Amino acid sequence: MTRSKSPDATIGGQQSGNQKLATNLGHETASGTDNEASSRLPQQSRLIWFAGFAMLLTVSFAQPLISLVRFAAPSSLNSYILLVPFISAYLFYIRGKQLPKTYKSSPGWAIIPLCGGLVTLAAAWMKNAALQSDDYFALMTLSFVCLLAAGGFLFLGKRWMAAASFPFAFLIFMVPMPNAMAVTIEAGLKLASAEAANLFFSIAGTPVLREGTFFQLPNIVIQVAQECSGIRSSLILFITGLLAGNLFLKSTWRRTVLVCFVIPLGILRNGFRVFVIGTLCVHFGPQMIHSIIHRRGGPIFFALSLIPLFLLLWWLRRGEETERRSEDRGRRADVGP
């Protein structure tokens, strides 16, 4: 005799099976969550280890870094150094979402900056007594940046360091310019500025007799001295162009054009300043050599040099946007209706 199951028993069996399935799924989901959490834990610990390493390194270099701040603050050339860590931190902040969230150690890549950091540190210690202040701070700060980069490769890996390459590399501007390098650049800028000033005098038709960096004008002789080389404003203009290109341009060649444009722009700006001061002396008297435009006019001419720089940036960015729109239209045309 055949027995038939009641509908209630069938439904109850299905509900029991569903409950078991839901329980199994719950266990699997919890297990997957636990596995994800356990896989994230080493990744988070790597970031914590790097932060701890950076703090320990900063404490170890506390004395030379504090001395660097005291050295750079009153310096006419190196005062911009105080802003570099804050600018680098801001660059890291705006790129936070673009940085990889997984970290893998790259000890092979860490060896290169590690060796550089140890060599410069040893050189600073061994030749401390014979070094000038800017040379000593250059070696110590370069050692600090190199060792920090070595920690980045060791704890976070080359993929993360590649994504953070510009903010990290920007820290190199913390290194003050060595004395020999500064003297060489100043001499080159001084001669280049004299050439630019001579060009402006020729265009304006000002009678002038030039001998090297000396200009014999109708009622005064002026010289483009070492202090008038414009090295500080040219360096800040270079950093400004580098930042603007990285923040607002995407293509490498456009960034390169913008940065390379800064070099002749800085020379022309300084030559134009010499020309303006000389012209004022010719038309208003030699006392204009002591005027505020000579003693305090640097920021004015620097601001004027930003105008062509940002015009070029606008033109390059506009071309980039036009190119991108053309590529988007081309892709839509390829897809078709």
TINU-417144 format. One record per atom (N, C-alpha, C): residue in three letters; x, z, y. Coordinates in steps of 0.1 Angstrom, whole numbers, plus 5000, padded with zeros to 4 digits. Atoms other than C-alpha are relative to their C-alpha. Example, Ala and Ser with C-alpha at 12.3 -4.5 7.8 and 13.67 -1.06 7.14 Angstrom:
ALA500950004988
ALA512350784955
ALA500950005012
SER499150004989
SER513750714989
SER499250085011
This chain:
MET500850004988
MET500050005000
MET500950005012
THR499250024988
THR501449895033
THR499550095011
ARG500349914989
ARG501650145061
ARG500449945013
SER499750064987
SER501550035097
SER500450115010
LYS499549904990
LYS503450215125
LYS499050005011
SER500949994988
SER501350345153
SER500749955012
PRO499450044987
PRO501950195188
PRO500850115007
ASP499349894993
ASP502850535201
ASP501450034994
ALA498749985006
ALA505650575175
ALA501049895004
THR499150114996
THR507050235184
THR500550015014
ILE499649984986
ILE507050305221
ILE500950115001
GLY499149885000
GLY508650645214
GLY501449964996
GLY498750055005
GLY511350475194
GLY500849925010
GLN499350084990
GLN512050225221
GLN500550095012
GLN499649914990
GLN512150505247
GLN501350084996
SER498849925004
SER514650705226
SER501249915000
GLY498950094999
GLY516750395222
GLY500549975014
ASN499750024986
ASN516650335259
ASN500850115006
GLN499349884995
GLN517650685266
GLN501550014995
LYS498650005005
LYS520650655242
LYS500849905007
LEU499250114993
LEU521650325259
LEU500450055014
ALA499749954987
ALA521350485293
ALA501150115000
THR499049895001
THR523450785281
THR501449944998
ASN498750065003
ASN526150555267
ASN500549935013
LEU499650064987
LEU526150355300
LEU500550105010
GLY499549894991
GLY526450675319
GLY501450054997
HIS498749955005
HIS529350785298
HIS501149895004
GLU499050114997
GLU531050435303
GLU500350005015
THR499850014986
THR530450435340
THR500950125005
ALA499249894996
ALA531850785344
ALA501449994995
SER498650035005
SER534850685322
SER500749905009
GLY499450104992
GLY535350375343
GLY500450065014
THR499649944987
THR535250585375
THR501250094999
ASP498949915002
ASP537650835361
ASP501349924999
ASN498850095002
ASN540050545351
ASN500449955014
GLU499750064987
GLU539750395386
GLU500750115009
ALA499449894992
ALA540450735402
ALA501450034996
SER498649975005
SER543450795379
SER501049895004
SER499150114996
SER544750445388
SER500350005014
ARG499849994985
ARG544350515425
ARG500950115003
LEU499349884997
LEU546050845423
LEU501549975002
PRO498650034998
PRO549650705418
PRO500249925013
GLN499950084988
GLN548950455446
GLN500050095012
GLN500149914989
GLN547950725470
GLN501250095001
SER498849914999
SER550850945460
SER501249925005
ARG498950084994
ARG553250655468
ARG500050005015
LEU500150004986
LEU551950645503
LEU500350145006
ILE499749864996
ILE552151025506
ILE501550024999
TRP498549985001
TRP555751015493
TRP500749935011
PHE499450074989
PHE556650755519
PHE499950075013
ALA500349924988
ALA555050955546
ALA501050135001
GLY499149885001
GLY557051265534
GLY501449965003
PHE498650054998
PHE560251055533
PHE500349975014
ALA499850044986
ALA559750925568
ALA500150135009
MET499949884993
MET559151275581
MET501350074998
LEU498749945003
LEU562251415563
LEU501149925007
LEU498950084994
LEU564351125576
LEU500050025015
THR500149974985
THR563051185612
THR500650145003
VAL499449874998
VAL563951555609
VAL501550004999
SER498650015002
SER567351465596
SER500749945012
PHE499450074988
PHE567951235626
PHE499550065013
ALA500649954989
ALA566251465650
ALA501050025012
GLN499149984989
GLN569351545671
GLN500449875006
PRO499750134993
PRO570451185677
PRO498849935006
LEU501250064994
LEU566851075683
LEU499650075013
ILE500349934987
ILE566251345709
ILE501149965010
SER498950044990
SER569651255725
SER499749865004
LEU500350134996
LEU568550895725
LEU498949995010
VAL501049994990
VAL565450985744
VAL500550045014
ARG499449954987
ARG567451175770
ARG500949895006
PHE499150114995
PHE569950875772
PHE499249895006
ALA500750124996
ALA567250605775
ALA499150035012
ALA501049984990
ALA564850775799
ALA500549975014
PRO499550044986
PRO567050745831
PRO500749875001
SER499250125000
SER568750425820
SER499249885006
SER500650114994
SER568050115840
SER499849884990
LEU500150115010
LEU568549895809
LEU499250044988
ASN500649965012
ASN567250105780
ASN498750085000
SER501149924999
SER564250285793
SER498849954992
TYR501150055008
TYR561850055774
TYR500050054986
ILE499949945013
ILE563050215742
ILE499050104997
LEU501049895002
LEU560650505747
LEU498749954996
LEU501450055003
LEU557650275743
LEU500049934986
VAL500050085013
VAL558850095711
VAL499350064989
PRO500749945012
PRO557650345685
PRO498550005002
PHE501450004998
PHE554250365701
PHE499449864999
ILE500450145001
ILE553949985703
ILE499949964985
SER500050025014
SER554949965666
SER498950074993
ALA501149935006
ALA552450225657
ALA498749935002
TYR501350074997
TYR549650035674
TYR499949874992
LEU500050125008
LEU550749715656
LEU499650034986
PHE500449955013
PHE550449905623
PHE498550035000
TYR501449964999
TYR547050035634
TYR499049874999
ILE500950114999
ILE545449695642
ILE500249914987
ARG499850085013
ARG546849545609
ARG499650094988
GLY500349915011
GLY545649835588
GLY499249944989
LYS500850065010
LYS542949645570
LYS500649884993
GLN499450115006
GLN545249355563
GLN501250044990
LEU498949955009
LEU547949565545
LEU499550024986
PRO500449985014
PRO547849575507
PRO499750154997
LYS500449875004
LYS546249875492
LYS500650054987
THR499349975012
THR548349865460
THR501549995003
TYR498649984997
TYR552049965461
TYR500849994987
LYS499150015011
LYS554849875437
LYS501450005005
SER498749974995
SER558349995441
SER500949874998
SER499150125000
SER561049725449
SER501450065002
PRO498749944998
PRO564349915444
PRO501149905003
GLY499050104997
GLY566349585444
GLY500149975015
TRP500150034986
TRP565149505479
TRP500450125009
ALA499649884993
ALA565749865490
ALA501550025002
ILE498549985000
ILE569449845483
ILE500649945013
ILE499450074988
ILE570149595512
ILE499950095012
PRO500149924988
PRO568749815541
PRO500750144997
LEU499449885003
LEU570050125523
LEU501549995002
CYS498650024998
CYS573649995523
CYS500349985015
GLY499850024986
GLY573249885559
GLY499950135008
GLY500249874994
GLY571950225569
GLY501250104998
LEU498949915003
LEU574750415551
LEU501349965007
VAL498750054994
VAL577550195565
VAL500050035015
THR500049984986
THR576350225601
THR500050155003
LEU499949854999
LEU575850605596
LEU501550054999
ALA498649975002
ALA579450635583
ALA500849965012
ALA499350054988
ALA580750425612
ALA499850095012
ALA500349914989
ALA578950655637
ALA500750134999
TRP499449875002
TRP580350965621
TRP501649995001
MET498550015001
MET583950845616
MET500649965014
LYS499450054987
LYS584350685651
LYS499250075012
ASN500849944990
ASN582150925671
ASN500850035013
ALA499249964988
ALA584951045694
ALA500449885008
ALA499550124993
ALA586050685702
ALA498949915006
LEU501150094996
LEU582550545708
LEU499450045014
GLN500849984988
GLN580750515741
GLN498650054996
SER501449945003
SER577250675743
SER499149894995
ASP501050115004
ASP575350345740
ASP500449954986
ASP499550055013
ASP577550235710
ASP499650104989
TYR500349895010
TYR577050575692
TYR498550004997
PHE501550005003
PHE573250565697
PHE499649874994
ALA500350125007
ALA573150205686
ALA500250014985
LEU499849995014
LEU574750285653
LEU499150104993
MET500849895006
MET572750605647
MET498549954999
THR501350055000
THR569450435656
THR499849894990
LEU500050115010
LEU570250125635
LEU500050064986
SER499949945013
SER571050355606
SER498650064996
PHE501449945002
PHE567650535610
PHE499049894996
VAL501050115002
VAL565650205611
VAL500349944986
CYS499750055013
CYS567550075580
CYS499650094989
LEU500349915010
LEU567050385560
LEU498450014999
LEU501450005001
LEU563350385569
LEU499549884993
ALA500450125007
ALA563050025558
ALA500350014985
ALA499649985014
ALA564850125525
ALA498950084993
GLY501149925005
GLY562150385520
GLY498749934998
GLY501250095001
GLY559450135526
GLY500049914988
PHE499950085012
PHE560749905499
PHE499950084988
LEU499949925012
LEU561350185475
LEU498650064996
PHE501249945003
PHE557950355478
PHE498849915001
LEU501250094998
LEU555550075490
LEU500249864994
GLY499750125006
GLY557249765477
GLY500149885010
LYS499750114992
LYS558249425490
LYS498749935005
ARG501250064995
ARG554649295492
ARG499450075012
TRP500549934989
TRP553549565515
TRP500949985012
MET499050024989
MET556749535536
MET499949865006
ALA500250144994
ALA556149155539
ALA498850005009
ALA501250004992
ALA552649215552
ALA500250085013
ALA499749924988
ALA554049475577
ALA501349975006
SER498650044996
SER557149285585
SER500250005015
PHE499850004985
PHE556549235623
PHE499950145006
PRO499949874994
PRO555549595631
PRO501250084996
PHE498849935005
PHE558449725610
PHE501249955007
ALA498850064994
ALA560949475624
ALA500050035015
PHE500149974985
PHE559749565660
PHE500850125003
LEU499249874998
LEU561449905655
LEU501549975003
ILE498650034997
ILE564749725659
ILE500350015015
PHE499849994986
PHE564149735696
PHE500250145005
MET499649874997
MET564650105694
MET501650025002
VAL498650005000
VAL568350025690
VAL500549965014
PRO499550044987
PRO570050035724
PRO501149894999
MET499050115001
MET572249735732
MET501450055001
PRO498649964999
PRO575949795725
PRO500649965013
ASN499450024987
ASN578149805755
ASN500649865001
ALA499450144999
ALA580149485746
ALA499049895000
MET501150105000
MET576949295739
MET499449995013
ALA500650004987
ALA575449405772
ALA500949935010
VAL499150064990
VAL578549305792
VAL500049854998
THR500050145002
THR578648965775
THR498849935005
ILE501350074996
ILE574948885781
ILE499950015015
GLU500149994985
GLU575149015817
GLU500949895006
ALA499150114994
ALA578148775824
ALA499349864998
GLY500650135002
GLY576248485809
GLY498849985009
LEU501250014991
LEU573048555828
LEU500449995014
LYS499650014986
LYS574948605860
LYS500449855003
LEU499650144998
LEU576548255857
LEU498749915000
ALA501250095001
ALA573248095846
ALA499150025012
SER500849974988
SER571348265875
SER500649935012
ALA499450064989
ALA573948135899
ALA499749855000
GLU500450155001
GLU573347775886
GLU498649985004
ALA501450014996
ALA569647825890
ALA499850015015
ALA500149984986
ALA569947955925
ALA500649885008
ASN499450124994
ASN572247665934
ASN499049885000
LEU501050115002
LEU569547425921
LEU498950025010
PHE501149974990
PHE566847595943
PHE500549975014
PHE499550034986
PHE569147575974
PHE500149855002
SER499950154999
SER569747205967
SER498649945002
ILE501350054999
ILE566047135963
ILE499450035014
ALA500549964987
ALA565247325996
ALA500849945011
GLY499150064990
GLY568047146014
GLY500750105009
THR499249904992
THR569747466025
THR501549974999
PRO498550025000
PRO573347416035
PRO500750124993
VAL499449895007
VAL575447616011
VAL501349954994
LEU498750035007
LEU579047615998
LEU500150114989
ARG499949915012
ARG579347765963
ARG501450004994
GLU498849985008
GLU582347905946
GLU499850104989
GLY500349905011
GLY581548055912
GLY498750065002
THR501349924998
THR578948325918
THR499950035015
PHE500149984986
PHE579548325956
PHE499449895007
PHE500750104992
PHE577348145980
PHE500250025015
GLN499849994985
GLN578448076016
GLN498949935007
LEU501250054993
LEU575248036036
LEU500450005015
PRO499650014986
PRO575147966074
PRO500450135007
ASN499649874992
ASN575348336085
ASN500350114990
ILE499749895009
ILE576148526053
ILE500649954987
VAL499550035014
VAL578048526020
VAL499450094990
ILE500649925010
ILE576148645990
ILE500649974987
GLN499550015013
GLN577248705955
GLN499050044989
VAL500849965011
VAL575348715922
VAL500950104992
ALA499249905006
ALA576849045910
ALA499550034986
GLN500449965013
GLN576749195875
GLN498650075000
GLU501349934999
GLU573849415886
GLU498849915002
CYS501150094997
CYS571849115896
CYS499849904989
SER500150095011
SER572048945862
SER498549994995
GLY501450005005
GLY568449045854
GLY499950024985
ILE500049985014
ILE569349155819
ILE498850084995
ARG501149915005
ARG566649425817
ARG498749935001
SER501350074998
SER563749215831
SER500049884990
SER500050115010
SER564848925808
SER499750054986
LEU500349955013
LEU564849145778
LEU498550054998
ILE501449975001
ILE561449285786
ILE499149884999
LEU500850135001
LEU560148935792
LEU500149944986
PHE499850055014
PHE561548835758
PHE499150084990
ILE500949915009
ILE559749135741
ILE498549975003
THR501450034996
THR556549045760
THR499649874993
GLY500350135007
GLY556648685747
GLY499950024985
LEU500049985014
LEU557448805712
LEU498650074996
LEU501249935003
LEU554449045712
LEU498849905002
ALA501250094997
ALA552048785728
ALA499949904990
GLY500050105010
GLY553048525703
GLY499450054987
ASN500449955013
ASN552448745673
ASN498550055001
LEU501449954999
LEU549148885686
LEU499049895002
PHE501050104996
PHE547548565699
PHE500249874994
LEU499850135006
LEU549048275680
LEU500250024985
LYS499950005014
LYS548948195643
LYS501149924994
SER499050095006
SER551347905637
SER501450045005
THR498649964998
THR555047975635
THR500649925011
TRP499350094990
TRP556147675656
TRP499550035015
ARG500549964987
ARG553847785685
ARG500650135005
ARG499349874997
ARG555248135684
ARG501449975004
THR498650044997
THR558747985684
THR500149945014
VAL500050074987
VAL557947765714
VAL499950115011
LEU500249904990
LEU556648065734
LEU501250095002
VAL498849914998
VAL559648285727
VAL501249935006
CYS498950074994
CYS562148015734
CYS499849965015
PHE500350034986
PHE560447935767
PHE500450125009
VAL499649884992
VAL561248295778
VAL501449995005
ILE498649994996
ILE564948235780
ILE500349925013
PRO499850074987
PRO565047955806
PRO499150065011
LEU500949944990
LEU562048125824
LEU500750125006
GLY499349894994
GLY564148445828
GLY501149965009
ILE498950054992
ILE567048255842
ILE499549945013
LEU500550064988
LEU564948055866
LEU499450115009
ARG500649894992
ARG563148375877
ARG501150075008
ASN498949934993
ASN566448545886
ASN500749915010
GLY499450094990
GLY567848235903
GLY499149985012
PHE501050014989
PHE564648205923
PHE500150135009
ARG499949884992
ARG565048565934
ARG501350005009
VAL498850024992
VAL568648495946
VAL499749905012
PHE500350104989
PHE567348185965
PHE499150065011
VAL500949944990
VAL564548385982
VAL500850105009
ILE499249904992
ILE566948665993
ILE500949925010
GLY499150084992
GLY569448406006
GLY499249935011
THR500850074990
THR566748206024
THR499550105011
LEU500449904990
LEU565448526041
LEU501250045009
CYS498849974992
CYS569048606052
CYS500349895010
VAL499750114991
VAL569348256067
VAL499050005012
HIS501050024990
HIS566048256086
HIS499750135008
PHE500449884993
PHE565648626095
PHE501250095003
GLY498849924997
GLY569248756097
GLY500650074987
PRO499349955012
PRO571848906073
PRO499550144996
GLN500549875004
GLN570049246074
GLN499049994989
MET501050025011
MET567549106049
MET500650034986
ILE499449975013
ILE570149166022
ILE499850144996
HIS500349865003
HIS569249536025
HIS498550025000
SER501549994999
SER565449466026
SER499550054986
ILE500649955012
ILE563049606001
ILE499849904989
ILE500150115010
ILE562649265984
ILE501249984992
HIS498850005008
HIS566249295974
HIS500250124991
ARG499849885007
ARG566349655965
ARG498950044990
ARG501249965008
ARG562849695950
ARG499149884996
GLY500950125002
GLY561649335945
GLY500049964985
GLY500050045014
GLY562349315907
GLY498749994994
PRO501350015006
PRO558849395896
PRO499149895005
ILE500850114995
ILE557349135919
ILE500449874994
PHE499650135007
PHE559448855905
PHE499850004985
PHE500449995014
PHE558848985870
PHE498549964998
ALA501450035001
ALA555148965876
ALA499749855002
LEU500150154997
LEU555548605890
LEU500449934987
SER499650075012
SER557348505858
SER499050014989
LEU501049995010
LEU554448625837
LEU498949895001
ILE501150114998
ILE552148355852
ILE500349884992
PRO499850125009
PRO553848055836
PRO500150044985
LEU500049965014
LEU554348255804
LEU498650014994
PHE501449995005
PHE550648335800
PHE499349875001
LEU500650145000
LEU549747975811
LEU500449934987
LEU499550075013
LEU551847845782
LEU499350064988
LEU500749935011
LEU550248105759
LEU498649954999
TRP501450055000
TRP546747995769
TRP500049854995
TRP500050145004
TRP547647625764
TRP500349994985
LEU499750005015
LEU549147695729
LEU498950054992
ARG501149955007
ARG546247905719
ARG498849915000
ARG501150104999
ARG543747645731
ARG500349894990
GLY499750105010
GLY545547385710
GLY499850044986
GLU500249955013
GLU545447605680
GLU498550014997
GLU501549995002
GLU541647665684
GLU499549864998
THR500550145001
THR541047285689
THR500449954986
GLU499550055013
GLU543147215657
GLU499150074989
ARG500849935011
ARG541147475637
ARG498649955000
ARG501350065000
ARG537847335649
ARG499949864993
SER499950145006
SER538946985639
SER500150014984
GLU499849985015
GLU539947115604
GLU498650044994
ASP501349965005
ASP536547285600
ASP499049895000
ARG500950125001
ARG534646965609
ARG500449914989
GLY499550095011
GLY536846775585
GLY499550054986
ARG500449955012
ARG536047015557
ARG498449994998
ARG501550015001
ARG532247005564
ARG499749854997
ALA500350145003
ALA532446625564
ALA500449964986
ASP499650035014
ASP534246625530
ASP498950054991
VAL501149955009
VAL531446845515
VAL498849915000
GLY501250094999
GLY528746615528
GLY498750064998
PRO501349955001
PRO525046655527
PRO499650044985
